[in-house]
């Protein structure tokens, strides 16, 4: 009777953990969906929406992207995702983008080894790290053009890495994947998409796959009476990923775009050293707190394991992701002036590493269990107040954008050629909105003003301070 009772209690606990986990995933969707809804179309969204509206068929959309591939950038997969979303109502993007963000949180969670079943603290930590330390979150997750380039690109990259790692795990522990022929055909297709997303992040994903494959081969050789086994999908997946990366990097538009870059102050070795220093400063600006959290967790693991060998055996996965993070950052030394949002994929890799170190800290001792619970609790408290305050400011910014868009649409319907509209009030700025960076200026020749004029069909759009505006 006692055994039956214990089994029932264990089953009840498992069910409760599963329900709570699914509730956390649902909450993650709702929270990001609200911020997506409160993020209006901005800047490049308007330019691309105008271009997309001129396409009369799907074929013309691909023709537009081909022209961009030849003249401006090779990130064709992400830009095609954007073009398809711009064919639909913004609410379609809001829902899909929220699902993509939640899927990214799950992909990070799935790449953490030795996690507990339905590990709520770990999943909460992943969400908190993305919300609080996701690089330029307002541009890479919420802004439509940026999200398609960075959030959706990271989802594709991490999907390929996760599936490839799962295949290796199946080969190692379960005698192989089911339907290996299907894997050999479909995995390279996903590999092409993942490689064709973002130069440094796609390269980081490929590096992680190669590292995992290298350790798989090494362990196969090391194991007695177990010959090295290569399956077709292992090769075709990497070849597909390489092909996608090559299509992107070798795009003629990249060469044309690089010529438009401003000339650097230094050249040769000194120039590369200057770029290295800039990247180091960018890593500090974007990741210092996250690196501190990861380092503290790593040091706790070291003192718990008491040797580097034991540490490597426990935390190899976290160390590999940390290495890939550094490689993804510093490969940008090949680029003259990378945007801060180019570090978003590297931040995703670092988040996996920190989440792995969090899991690797043994909580058998009360002090370390308290530390882990305290870390999640403190971050949760900070994020609660940040979300409430930022959500209020987002709502105010959305209201002003919406009022202005309604006014612009009305004036366009009236046939007005030159329009003046108010700029945002200066009081609502938040890290979760790019509204102020994307606001109209007084000069009608400013590129954002030109975007609005092109989108609505005006000759010019000018901005004035919001104070004293009485038209609406």
C-alpha positions in Angstrom: 0.0 0.0 0.0 2.9 2.4 0.8 4.5 1.7 -2.6 1.2 2.4 -4.3 0.7 5.6 -2.3 4.2 6.8 -3.2 3.7 6.0 -6.8 0.4 8.0 -6.8 2.1 11.0 -5.2 4.9 10.8 -7.8 2.3 10.8 -10.6 0.4 13.7 -9.1 3.7 15.7 -8.8 4.6 14.9 -12.4 1.1 16.0 -13.6 1.3 19.2 -11.6 4.8 20.0 -13.0 3.5 19.4 -16.5 0.5 21.6 -16.1 2.6 24.4 -14.5 5.1 24.2 -17.4 2.4 24.5 -20.0 0.9 27.4 -18.1 4.3 29.1 -18.2 4.6 28.5 -21.9 1.2 30.0 -22.4 2.0 33.0 -20.3 5.2 33.5 -22.3 3.1 33.7 -25.4 0.6 36.2 -23.9 3.3 38.5 -22.5 5.2 38.8 -25.8 2.0 39.0 -27.8 0.9 42.1 -25.9 4.2 43.9 -26.7 3.9 42.8 -30.4 0.5 44.3 -30.6 1.7 47.5 -29.1 4.6 47.8 -31.6 3.5 49.7 -34.7 5.0 49.4 -38.2 8.1 51.6 -38.5 10.9 52.7 -40.8 12.0 49.8 -43.1 8.5 48.2 -42.6 7.1 51.1 -44.6 9.6 50.9 -47.4 9.2 47.1 -47.8 5.4 47.3 -47.4 5.3 49.8 -50.3 7.5 47.6 -52.4 5.5 44.5 -51.6 2.2 46.2 -52.4 3.5 46.7 -56.0 3.9 42.9 -56.5 1.0 41.3 -58.3 2.0 37.7 -57.7 4.2 35.5 -55.5 6.6 35.3 -58.4 7.0 39.0 -58.4 7.8 38.9 -54.7 10.6 36.5 -55.4 11.8 38.7 -58.3 11.9 41.6 -55.8 14.0 39.6 -53.4 16.3 38.4 -56.3 16.9 42.1 -57.2 17.8 42.8 -53.5 20.1 39.7 -53.5 22.0 41.1 -56.5 22.2 44.7 -55.3 22.0 45.0 -51.5 22.0 41.9 -49.2 22.2 38.1 -49.3 19.8 37.5 -46.3 17.1 36.3 -48.7 15.3 33.7 -46.5 14.6 36.2 -43.7 13.6 38.9 -46.1 11.2 36.6 -47.9 9.6 35.8 -44.5 9.2 39.6 -44.1 7.7 40.1 -47.5 5.1 37.3 -46.9 4.1 38.9 -43.6 3.7 42.3 -45.2 1.1 40.8 -47.6 -1.1 40.2 -44.5 -2.6 42.2 -41.7 -0.2 43.2 -38.9 -2.1 41.0 -36.5 -1.0 37.9 -38.4 2.6 38.9 -37.8 1.8 39.6 -34.1 0.5 36.1 -33.5 3.2 34.4 -35.6 6.0 36.4 -34.1 4.8 35.6 -30.6 4.8 31.9 -31.4 8.3 32.2 -32.9 9.6 33.9 -29.7 8.0 31.1 -27.5 9.5 28.5 -29.8 12.9 30.1 -29.4 12.6 29.9 -25.6 11.8 26.2 -26.0 14.7 25.6 -28.4 17.1 27.1 -25.8 15.5 25.0 -23.1 15.8 21.8 -25.2 19.5 22.4 -25.8 20.2 22.3 -22.1 21.4 18.8 -21.1 20.4 16.9 -18.0 17.5 19.2 -17.2 14.6 17.9 -15.1 11.3 17.0 -16.7 9.2 20.1 -17.1 11.8 22.2 -15.4 9.9 25.4 -14.5 12.9 27.3 -12.9 15.0 26.7 -16.0 12.3 27.7 -18.4 11.6 30.9 -16.4 15.3 31.7 -16.4 15.5 31.3 -20.2 12.6 33.7 -20.7 14.0 36.2 -18.2 17.4 36.2 -19.8 15.9 36.8 -23.2 13.7 39.6 -22.1 16.3 41.3 -19.9 19.5 40.7 -22.0 18.2 40.0 -25.5 20.3 42.4 -27.7 18.4 45.5 -28.8 15.1 43.6 -28.0 13.0 46.4 -29.4 14.6 45.9 -32.9 15.4 42.2 -33.0 12.2 40.8 -31.5 9.4 43.4 -31.7 10.1 45.5 -34.8 8.7 43.6 -37.8 11.7 43.9 -40.2 14.2 43.3 -37.4 12.3 40.3 -36.0 12.2 38.6 -39.4 16.0 39.0 -39.7 17.1 38.2 -36.2 14.4 36.4 -34.2 13.2 34.2 -37.1 16.7 33.7 -38.2 17.7 32.5 -34.8 14.7 30.2 -34.7 15.8 28.6 -38.0 19.5 28.3 -36.9 18.7 26.8 -33.5 16.1 24.5 -35.0 18.8 23.0 -37.3 21.3 22.7 -34.5 18.7 21.2 -32.1 17.6 18.6 -34.7 21.2 17.7 -35.6 22.2 17.3 -32.0 19.0 15.2 -31.4 20.1 12.9 -34.3 23.5 12.4 -32.9 22.0 11.6 -29.5 19.7 9.0 -31.1 22.7 7.5 -32.8 24.7 7.4 -29.6 22.0 6.0 -27.3 19.1 4.5 -29.3 20.7 2.9 -32.2 19.9 5.6 -34.7 17.1 7.9 -35.9 13.9 6.6 -37.4 13.5 7.0 -41.1 17.2 7.9 -41.8 16.4 8.3 -45.5 14.0 11.1 -44.7 16.5 12.7 -42.5 19.1 12.6 -45.3 16.7 14.5 -47.5 14.9 16.9 -45.2 17.8 17.9 -42.8 19.8 19.5 -45.6 16.8 21.6 -46.6 16.5 23.0 -43.0 20.3 23.4 -43.1 20.1 25.6 -46.2 17.5 27.8 -44.6 19.5 28.0 -41.3 22.7 28.8 -43.2 21.0 31.5 -45.3 19.8 33.7 -42.3 22.5 35.9 -40.8 26.2 35.9 -41.5 27.8 35.5 -38.1 24.8 33.7 -36.4 24.5 31.1 -39.2 28.2 30.6 -39.0 27.9 30.1 -35.2 25.2 27.5 -35.7 27.4 25.6 -38.2 30.4 25.8 -35.8 28.3 24.2 -33.0 27.1 21.4 -35.3 30.7 20.7 -36.4 31.9 20.6 -32.7 29.1 18.2 -31.8 29.9 16.0 -34.8 33.6 16.1 -33.9 33.0 14.9 -30.3 30.6 12.2 -31.6 33.3 10.8 -33.9 35.9 11.1 -31.2 33.7 9.2 -28.7 32.9 6.5 -31.3 36.6 5.9 -31.9 37.3 5.8 -28.2 34.6 3.3 -27.3 35.8 -0.3 -27.5 34.2 -2.6 -30.0 32.2 0.2 -31.5 33.3 1.3 -35.0 33.0 4.8 -36.2 29.6 5.2 -37.9 28.7 7.8 -40.4 25.1 8.2 -41.5 24.2 10.1 -44.7 22.2 12.7 -42.9 25.2 13.7 -40.9 27.0 14.7 -44.1 24.0 16.1 -46.1 22.9 18.2 -43.2 26.2 20.0 -42.9 26.5 20.3 -46.7 23.1 21.9 -46.8 24.1 24.3 -44.0 27.3 25.2 -45.8 25.5 25.8 -49.1 23.0 28.1 -47.4 25.8 30.1 -45.8 27.7 30.3 -49.1 24.6 31.6 -50.9 24.3 34.4 -48.4 27.9 35.4 -48.0 28.6 35.3 -51.8 25.6 37.4 -52.7 26.7 40.1 -55.2 24.7 42.6 -53.2 27.1 42.2 -50.3 30.0 43.4 -52.4 28.0 46.4 -53.5 26.8 47.2 -50.0 30.4 47.0 -48.6 31.5 49.7 -51.0 28.9 52.0 -49.5 30.5 51.6 -46.0 32.3 54.7 -44.7 36.1 54.5 -44.9 37.8 53.4 -41.7 40.4 55.5 -39.9 42.9 52.6 -39.8 43.8 49.8 -42.3 45.8 46.6 -42.2 46.6 45.0 -38.9 45.9 48.2 -37.0 42.5 48.3 -38.5 41.7 44.8 -37.4 43.0 45.6 -33.9 40.6 48.6 -33.8 37.7 46.4 -34.9 38.6 43.8 -32.2 38.5 46.6 -29.6 35.2 47.8 -30.8 33.8 44.3 -30.7 35.1 43.9 -27.1 33.4 47.1 -26.1 30.2 45.9 -27.7 30.4 42.6 -25.9 30.8 44.5 -22.6 27.9 46.8 -23.4 25.5 44.0 -24.5 26.5 41.0 -22.3 28.4 42.1 -19.2 25.7 41.2 -16.7 24.8 38.0 -18.5 28.6 37.1 -18.5 28.8 37.8 -14.8 25.9 35.5 -14.1 27.4 32.8 -16.2 30.8 33.2 -14.7 29.5 33.0 -11.1 27.5 29.8 -11.9 30.6 28.3 -13.7 32.8 29.0 -10.6 30.3 27.3 -8.3 30.3 24.2 -10.6 34.1 24.2 -10.5 34.2 24.3 -6.7 31.5 21.6 -6.5 33.4 19.3 -8.9 36.9 20.0 -7.5 38.8 19.3 -10.8 38.9 20.5 -14.3 38.3 17.0 -15.7 35.1 16.6 -13.7 34.1 20.1 -14.7 34.6 19.3 -18.3 32.6 16.1 -18.0 29.8 18.0 -16.3 29.7 21.3 -18.2 31.1 20.5 -21.7 27.8 21.6 -23.3 27.8 25.0 -21.6 31.5 25.6 -22.4 30.9 24.7 -26.1 28.0 27.2 -26.3 30.1 29.8 -24.6 32.9 29.2 -27.1 30.4 29.5 -30.0 29.2 32.7 -28.5 32.7 34.2 -28.5 33.3 33.0 -32.1 30.0 34.5 -33.2 30.9 37.8 -31.7 34.5 38.1 -32.8 34.0 36.9 -36.4 32.5 40.3 -36.8 36.1 41.6 -37.0 35.7 40.9 -40.7 33.0 43.6 -40.8 33.8 47.3 -40.7 30.9 48.6 -38.6 28.5 45.9 -37.4 25.1 47.0 -36.0 24.5 46.1 -32.3 21.6 43.9 -33.4 24.2 41.7 -35.2 25.0 40.3 -31.8 21.5 39.0 -31.1 22.3 35.4 -32.3 25.5 35.4 -30.2 23.3 36.4 -27.2 21.1 33.4 -27.9 24.1 31.1 -27.8 25.3 32.7 -24.5 21.8 32.2 -23.0 22.1 28.5 -23.7 25.5 28.4 -22.0 24.2 30.3 -18.9 21.1 28.1 -18.7 23.3 25.0 -18.9 25.6 26.3 -16.1 22.4 27.0 -14.1 21.3 23.4 -14.5 24.8 22.0 -13.8 25.0 23.7 -10.4 24.1 20.9 -8.0 21.3 21.9 -5.6 21.7 19.0 -3.2 23.0 21.5 -0.7 20.5 24.0 0.6 22.7 27.0 0.0 23.0 26.4 -3.7 19.3 25.4 -4.1 18.5 28.8 -2.4 20.9 30.6 -4.7 19.3 29.2 -7.8 15.8 29.9 -6.6 16.9 33.4 -5.5 18.4 34.2 -8.9 15.2 33.4 -10.7 13.1 35.1 -8.1 15.1 38.4 -8.2 15.1 38.5 -12.0 11.4 37.7 -12.0 10.7 40.6 -9.6 12.8 43.1 -11.6 11.1 41.9 -14.9 7.6 42.3 -13.4 8.1 46.0 -12.6 10.0 46.6 -15.9 7.2 44.9 -17.9 4.4 46.9 -16.2 6.2 50.3 -16.7 7.3 49.5 -20.3 3.9 48.2 -21.2 2.3 51.4 -20.2 4.8 53.5 -22.2 4.4 51.1 -25.2 0.6 51.7 -25.0 1.2 55.5 -25.1 3.6 55.3 -28.0 1.2 53.0 -29.9 -1.7 55.5 -29.3 0.3 58.4 -30.8 1.5 56.3 -33.8 -2.1 55.1 -34.4 -3.6 58.6 -34.2 -1.0 59.8 -36.6 -1.5 56.9 -39.0 -5.3 57.5 -39.0 -4.7 61.2 -39.8 -2.2 60.4 -42.6 -4.7 57.9 -44.1 -7.4 60.5 -44.0 -5.3 63.2 -45.7 -4.2 60.7 -48.3 -7.8 60.0 -49.1 -8.5 63.7 -49.4 -5.7 64.0 -52.0 -3.5 66.3 -49.9 0.1 66.4 -51.3 2.1 67.9 -48.4 1.3 67.0 -44.8 2.5 68.1 -41.4 2.1 65.7 -38.4 3.2 65.8 -34.7 6.3 64.0 -33.4 6.1 61.9 -30.3 5.9 63.4 -26.9 9.3 63.1 -25.3 8.2 61.3 -22.1 7.4 57.7 -23.1 10.8 56.3 -24.1 11.4 52.6 -23.1 14.0 50.0 -24.1 11.2 47.9 -25.5 10.2 50.4 -28.2 12.1 51.8 -31.1 9.5 54.4 -31.7 11.7 57.4 -30.9 14.6 56.2 -33.1 12.0 55.7 -35.8 10.1 58.9 -35.4 9.3 61.5 -38.0 11.5 64.7 -37.9 10.9 68.3 -38.8 12.9 68.0 -42.1 10.7 66.5 -44.9 13.9 65.1 -46.5 14.7 63.0 -43.5 14.7 59.3 -44.6 11.9 58.3 -42.2 9.8 61.2 -43.4 10.5 60.0 -47.0 9.3 56.5 -46.0 6.0 57.9 -44.7 5.5 60.0 -47.8 6.2 57.1 -50.1 4.0 54.7 -48.1 0.9 57.1 -48.1 1.6 58.7 -51.5 2.4 62.2 -50.4 4.9 64.6 -51.9 6.3 65.4 -48.5 5.7 64.8 -44.8 7.0 67.2 -42.1 7.0 66.9 -38.4 6.3 69.4 -35.6 6.6 69.2 -31.8 3.5 67.6 -30.2 2.9 70.6 -27.9 0.3 72.9 -29.3 -0.9 70.4 -32.0 -4.7 70.7 -32.2 -5.7 68.8 -35.4 -6.7 65.8 -33.3 
